[in-house]
Amino acid sequence: MKYVSTRGQSEPLDFTDAGLGGLATDGGLLVPDSLPDLSGELDRLAELSYADLAFELFLRFTDIPEADLRGLVDRAYSTFRHPDTAPTVPLGDRFVLELFHGPTLAFKDMAMQFLAQFFEYALEARDERLNILGSTSGDTGSAAIHGVRGKSRINIFMMHPEGRTSPVQALQMTSVLDSNVFNLAVDGTFDDCQRIMKTLFADVPFKREYQLGAVNSVNWVRVMAQIVYYLYSGLRTLRAEDASAVQFSVPTGNFGNILAGFYASQMGLPVSRLILATNENDILARFIQTGVYEQGQVAHTISPSMDIQVASNFERFLYALLASDPAATREAMGTFGQSGRMDLQTCGAHPALKLFAARQIDTERTLATIREADARHGMLLDPHTAVGVAAGDDLRLSGDPLVCLATAHPAKFTDAIVQAVGREPHHPVLDALADAETRCERMANDVDAVRNYIKQTLSSS
Ligand SMILES: *Cc1c(COP(=O)(O)O)cnc(C)c1O
């Protein structure tokens, strides 16, 4: 299988180049040139364990020899704390797919654990090294650090804004003491961290000399790894409920998670509806509702991992809506780049769009949903998950089972839970952080300070 750019102006790449590089050179996103058709194999796939299913799926997308791939998959999913890796549990008349049993208790682990294994393997094969530079306001940085900790060919430099992430999120990063992990607490905002990162990535000689790379949400390997849990939960739910199709409700920010669900449906999983749930940052919900994709202001909410302005994975979906036409995708993205708006109402008839329904859920409703799930079913939902459950209740089709994706453990978002139900949620892993030893470098809000720190660290190792 080859990977092509959504804008059609760079050479097709094989899996390893696509996964290591992350981005197409023409500014587009990499997509597989075809999707495998699993529709004739669903009964067999429904029998597989999570890791076996991941192995079967990745075999169709990668060029990694079978025995090696087996090892990567087994190591990636052995870090999960639940024997089912991602269990599907009932919540009243819906189901909840728990994606928070990985090391950092949020769904980013589902992909990051495999991505890190793949990086180390591909670097070994090429005898190369990688120094990851990232900036985070929370979940992604932590999942990346826990993915690559202890990997011999990788260092990670992760910036976070000092004092502006939740205390638990900061501790999840700074308590990782492996010698290849460098946490940088920048005296500034998340936007300052982003700006420093972009400036350093634009410094091409520096980037090349120090083998800098990223683990961004548009990396194909992450999307691919997320397809597994739609198949895993979908096939099991179909069988258990004796249903002919399943629906998913997905709390959405950068469109990475729900995009994987879209691909699963295109590969033959019977999905009758994909419900896209947003908080007040509703650019994607508005797009599904009106066909107009238009940038707004970022609002800060109690589901911060969905506080986005533009959705980095959206272009892959756009490409599918435009019948895989790179010239049309280029034109639409160009228009959006210039005006912050694109109008795709002509796509309304495209079958792919009919699969989707969307709803924005405000803070009050999110809190009420947490309260209700607790009172009626004894289950605590994290605020992101609650957004998805509320939208699912509003938009589900009658008949087919509804699976709501649970993207984080509630104990990661204490303040919102206390606000909703008046008591603190706990998880032993997070409780243990209170006494953990930490390591973190305080950094001035300055590009040169960060550049020098990276240079000195890498020169002395
Ligand atoms: C990242 C994240 C999301 C949003 O996922 P996208 O792939 O960006 O749509 C939702 N919930 C949690 C807890 C997250 O960490």
The ligand as an SDF file (V2000), in Angstrom:
LIG
                    3D

 15 15  0  0  0  0  0  0  0  0999 V2000
   -7.7180   14.4850   22.2670 C   0  0  0  0  0  0  0  0  0  0  0  0
   -8.9540   14.2560   23.0510 C   0  0  0  0  0  0  0  0  0  0  0  0
  -10.2340   14.3840   22.4720 C   0  0  0  0  0  0  0  0  0  0  0  0
  -10.4340   14.8540   21.0290 C   0  0  0  0  0  0  0  0  0  0  0  0
  -10.0150   13.8990   20.0820 O   0  0  0  0  0  0  0  0  0  0  0  0
   -9.7420   14.3480   18.5740 P   0  0  0  0  0  0  0  0  0  0  0  0
   -9.0640   13.1720   17.9390 O   0  0  0  0  0  0  0  0  0  0  0  0
   -8.8380   15.5390   18.6470 O   0  0  0  0  0  0  0  0  0  0  0  0
  -11.0460   14.6450   17.9380 O   0  0  0  0  0  0  0  0  0  0  0  0
  -11.3290   14.0890   23.2530 C   0  0  0  0  0  0  0  0  0  0  0  0
  -11.2130   13.7390   24.5510 N   0  0  0  0  0  0  0  0  0  0  0  0
  -10.0030   13.6170   25.1480 C   0  0  0  0  0  0  0  0  0  0  0  0
   -9.9460   13.2540   26.5850 C   0  0  0  0  0  0  0  0  0  0  0  0
   -8.8350   13.8660   24.4170 C   0  0  0  0  0  0  0  0  0  0  0  0
   -7.6450   13.7600   25.0220 O   0  0  0  0  0  0  0  0  0  0  0  0
  1  2  1  0
  2  3  1  0
  2 14  2  0
  3  4  1  0
  3 10  2  0
  4  5  1  0
  5  6  1  0
  6  7  2  0
  6  8  1  0
  6  9  1  0
 10 11  1  0
 11 12  2  0
 12 13  1  0
 12 14  1  0
 14 15  1  0
M  END
$$$$
